[in-house]
Amino acid sequence: MTEIEFKEHMQPVNYQIFGYGVDSWNRMERFIEISQGLTDVQYWAGLKNAFTSSDNTYYLKEEIKCLFLSARPMEQYIMDSDERLLLESLPETVIVYRGMSLEEYESEEYGISWSLERNVAEFFAYTYIRNLDTKGIPKVVVRAEVERHTISALWNDRKEQEVILNPSCLAMLDTDLVCANREDAIMLR
């Protein structure tokens, strides 16, 4: 599929998830509503677009994990060609970080979105204000070693080096607490 054909193919789904009445607060819900009617290419590219442009999705974490676990073909469309090359260039064992609530850390039921950069995880733990579901609760930054093949996607279009971990491997992660509060994060820099 050429780039022009791809853009034309994505136009209807982008209209639905970026159109009138849809914003970063309800975009993932809208994608969930329309996902069954999408082609495979629209599904994977639309999932990336919806996920990376949504806020306050903590309450949808189980639904989001299911979306990423889909057995639909054409999963390569969740990344562009540069992102696929970047993922392939990573070593077999990769260090990833996640800013999360202390509750999530203690439960070991981790979210799927991690970063290759510790400072990005610190930002999402201690500075990012658009996740209202975790506002005001203790946050931590966690480090994990993962095998490259457990990474479903790597996105760098927002300079976050965000990786989506295969949800089925999350329960097996061996994690280390990097910093338990904002002051630790500042002192450890």
N, C-alpha and C positions, 0 to 999 in steps of 0.2 A: 504494500500500500504506500503510495507516494505521500509526501507531507501534505499536499493539497487535498488529496483524497481523505487522508486522516482528519484534517480540519473540518472538511465537509461532513464526514461521518460523525464527528463529535459535536457538531453544531446543535442538533436537537437536545442532546443530554445537557450540554452547557447552558442552553436556554432554560432548561428546567431547574438546574441547580444554582444558576446565577441570575435567574430572571426576577421579575417583579414579585415582591413579597418574600423573597428568600435572601437571607443574610448569613453571616458567620455563626449565628446562634441557632439557626434551624436547618442549615444546609445538609448536615449528616442525616437528619430525620427525613428530609426530602429525598436524598439519595436512596435511603432504605426503602421508601415508598415506591420509587420507580425502578429499583434495581432488577426486579424479575422481568421487566419488559425490555431490557437493554440487550443489544448484541454483546458478544463476548468482549470485543474491542472496546465498546462503549463502557461496559461494566468495569474493566480494569483501569482504563484511563480516567473514567469518571470517578472511580473510588479514590484514586490518588488526588484528583482535583477537589473532590468534596472533603476528604480527610485533611488535606494540607491547608484548606482555607476555612476550617471550622474552629469555633471556640466552644469551650464548656461542654466537652463530649464525655466527660468522666462517667456520667450516668448511662451512657450508651456503650460502655466498654465491652460488655459481653456480646452485644450485637455486632460491634465493630470487629471483634475477634472472629466471629462467624463469617463476616464478609471477606476477611482476608484468608480464611480457610477454604473458601469456595474451590470446588474441583473444576470450575469452568476453564476451558482452554484459553489460550492467547494471553496468559498471565504476563508475558514479556511486555505488554503494553502498560504495565504499571510503572515502568521506567522508560526514559528516553535512551537513545543509543549511548550518549555520554555517561549516563548513570550506570548503564549495564557494564560498560568498560571499566568504570571506576570500581564497581563491585567486584568484577573479575580480577582487578589488580590488587585487591586486599590479600593479606597473608591468610593462610589456612585458619589460624587462630586470631580472633579480633577482640580487642578491648572495647567495650561499650559502656555508656553511662546513662543513667536515668534519674531525673528529679521526680520524686514521688512523695506521697503522704507517708507518714510513719506507719499508719494503719496498713497501707498497701505493702510496705516493706515487711512488716511483721506477719502479714497473712501469706506472703510469698505467692500471691496471685497477681503477678505483675502485668502492667499494661504492655502493649506491643511496640510502642514508639520509644526508641532509644537514640542516642547520638554517639558518634565517634569522638566527640569533643566534650570534655568535662565541663568547660565553661558554659556550654549550651545547656547541659543538664542543670547546672547551678542556676542559670537564668530562669529556667522553667520551675525550679523548686522555690526560689526565693524572690524573684522579681516579677515574673509574669502574672498579670492581674486578671486575665480574661477567663480563668477557670473558676467560676463562682462556686462550684460544688466542693472545692477543696480550700476555699478561702478561710483563713484564720485557724487552720489546723496545722499541727507540726509537720514539717517537711524534711526530707533527707535526700542525699545524693548517693546513689548506689553504682558500684562498678561491677562488671561481669565479664568473664571471658567466654566467648562463644565461637563455635565453628562457623566459618564463612557460609557453609551450605545451609545454616539455619536462618540466614538473613533472606527474607522474602523480597525486600526492596531497599534501595539506598537512594535517597533524594538529596540533592544539594542545591536545588534552585532557590532556596531561601537562605543559603549559606549556613545551614544547621547540621549538615552531614547526618541527617536523620536516617536511621535504619529501622526497618520494620522486621521484628523477629518473628519467625514462624511461631504462632501461638502454641503449637503442640510441644515446643521445647521449653517454654517459659517455666514450667514447674520443675524442670531439671537444672535450672541455672544455679551455679555456685556464685554467690554474690558477696561483695565486701561493702560495708558501710564506709563511704568516703568522707562525708561530713554530715554531722547530725543537726546542724543549724547554720544560719546565715553567718554567724561570727566565725565558726570553724571554716567555712568556705573562704572568708576574707583572709583569715590568718594563714591558711594553707597555700595561698597563691604565691 
